[in-house]
Amino acid sequence: MSKIIIENRSNVSWGIVLRLVAQVIDDGRISETSKGKQYCFATHFKRFGVYVYADKNKKSDRFVITRET
Protein backbone atom coordinates (compact mmCIF):
# COMPACT_ATOMS: atom_id res chain seq x y z
CA MET A 1 0.00 0.00 0.00
CA SER A 2 1.25 3.51 -0.79
CA LYS A 3 0.52 6.86 0.79
CA ILE A 4 0.20 10.36 -0.68
CA ILE A 5 1.19 13.44 1.31
CA ILE A 6 -0.01 16.84 0.10
CA GLU A 7 1.28 20.11 1.55
CA ASN A 8 -0.61 23.17 0.34
CA ARG A 9 1.63 26.23 0.80
CA SER A 10 -0.57 28.37 -1.43
CA ASN A 11 -3.91 30.06 -0.95
CA VAL A 12 -5.51 27.94 -3.68
CA SER A 13 -8.53 25.96 -2.48
CA TRP A 14 -8.11 22.31 -1.55
CA GLY A 15 -10.55 21.30 -4.26
CA ILE A 16 -8.29 22.75 -6.94
CA VAL A 17 -5.14 21.44 -5.25
CA LEU A 18 -6.54 17.90 -5.27
CA ARG A 19 -7.37 18.18 -8.98
CA LEU A 20 -3.88 19.45 -9.81
CA VAL A 21 -2.20 16.66 -7.86
CA ALA A 22 -4.52 14.15 -9.56
CA GLN A 23 -3.42 15.49 -12.93
CA VAL A 24 0.26 15.02 -12.05
CA ILE A 25 -0.50 11.47 -10.90
CA ASP A 26 -2.51 10.75 -14.07
CA ASP A 27 0.51 11.81 -16.17
CA GLY A 28 2.42 8.95 -14.53
CA ARG A 29 5.89 8.47 -13.15
CA ILE A 30 7.99 10.19 -15.79
CA SER A 31 11.10 11.34 -13.88
CA GLU A 32 13.97 8.90 -13.35
CA THR A 33 16.08 9.12 -10.18
CA SER A 34 18.28 6.93 -8.01
CA LYS A 35 15.06 6.20 -6.06
CA GLY A 36 13.47 4.84 -9.24
CA LYS A 37 10.72 6.40 -11.31
CA GLN A 38 8.69 9.15 -9.73
CA TYR A 39 6.14 11.79 -10.63
CA CYS A 40 7.29 14.93 -12.45
CA PHE A 41 9.59 16.92 -10.15
CA ALA A 42 7.93 20.26 -10.88
CA THR A 43 4.77 21.05 -12.79
CA HIS A 44 3.67 24.63 -13.45
CA PHE A 45 -0.05 25.33 -13.63
CA LYS A 46 -0.02 28.82 -15.11
CA ARG A 47 -3.82 29.14 -15.02
CA PHE A 48 -3.81 28.91 -11.21
CA GLY A 49 -0.40 30.53 -10.67
CA VAL A 50 1.05 27.54 -8.78
CA TYR A 51 3.74 24.90 -8.99
CA VAL A 52 3.30 21.30 -7.88
CA TYR A 53 6.55 19.73 -6.69
CA ALA A 54 6.76 15.96 -6.26
CA ASP A 55 9.16 13.84 -4.23
CA LYS A 56 9.29 10.11 -3.60
CA ASN A 57 9.92 8.84 -0.06
CA LYS A 58 10.35 5.22 1.04
CA LYS A 59 6.64 4.56 1.58
CA SER A 60 4.93 7.62 0.12
CA ASP A 61 4.79 10.26 -2.56
CA ARG A 62 4.86 13.86 -1.38
CA PHE A 63 3.41 16.82 -3.26
CA VAL A 64 4.06 20.46 -2.29
CA ILE A 65 1.97 23.22 -3.85
CA THR A 66 3.43 26.73 -3.91
CA ARG A 67 2.47 30.07 -5.45
CA GLU A 68 4.43 31.64 -8.30
CA THR A 69 6.83 34.37 -7.19
C-alpha positions as CSV (number, residue, x, y, z in Angstrom):
1,M,0.0,0.0,0.0
2,S,1.2,3.5,-0.8
3,K,0.5,6.9,0.8
4,I,0.2,10.4,-0.7
5,I,1.2,13.4,1.3
6,I,0.0,16.8,0.1
7,E,1.3,20.1,1.6
8,N,-0.6,23.2,0.3
9,R,1.6,26.2,0.8
10,S,-0.6,28.4,-1.4
11,N,-3.9,30.1,-0.9
12,V,-5.5,27.9,-3.7
13,S,-8.5,26.0,-2.5
14,W,-8.1,22.3,-1.5
15,G,-10.6,21.3,-4.3
16,I,-8.3,22.8,-6.9
17,V,-5.1,21.4,-5.3
18,L,-6.5,17.9,-5.3
19,R,-7.4,18.2,-9.0
20,L,-3.9,19.5,-9.8
21,V,-2.2,16.7,-7.9
22,A,-4.5,14.2,-9.6
23,Q,-3.4,15.5,-12.9
24,V,0.3,15.0,-12.1
25,I,-0.5,11.5,-10.9
26,D,-2.5,10.8,-14.1
27,D,0.5,11.8,-16.2
28,G,2.4,9.0,-14.5
29,R,5.9,8.5,-13.2
30,I,8.0,10.2,-15.8
31,S,11.1,11.3,-13.9
32,E,14.0,8.9,-13.4
33,T,16.1,9.1,-10.2
34,S,18.3,6.9,-8.0
35,K,15.1,6.2,-6.1
36,G,13.5,4.8,-9.2
37,K,10.7,6.4,-11.3
38,Q,8.7,9.1,-9.7
39,Y,6.1,11.8,-10.6
40,C,7.3,14.9,-12.4
41,F,9.6,16.9,-10.1
42,A,7.9,20.3,-10.9
43,T,4.8,21.1,-12.8
44,H,3.7,24.6,-13.5
45,F,-0.1,25.3,-13.6
46,K,0.0,28.8,-15.1
47,R,-3.8,29.1,-15.0
48,F,-3.8,28.9,-11.2
49,G,-0.4,30.5,-10.7
50,V,1.0,27.5,-8.8
51,Y,3.7,24.9,-9.0
52,V,3.3,21.3,-7.9
53,Y,6.6,19.7,-6.7
54,A,6.8,16.0,-6.3
55,D,9.2,13.8,-4.2
56,K,9.3,10.1,-3.6
57,N,9.9,8.8,-0.1
58,K,10.3,5.2,1.0
59,K,6.6,4.6,1.6
60,S,4.9,7.6,0.1
61,D,4.8,10.3,-2.6
62,R,4.9,13.9,-1.4
63,F,3.4,16.8,-3.3
64,V,4.1,20.5,-2.3
65,I,2.0,23.2,-3.9
66,T,3.4,26.7,-3.9
67,R,2.5,30.1,-5.4
68,E,4.4,31.6,-8.3
69,T,6.8,34.4,-7.2
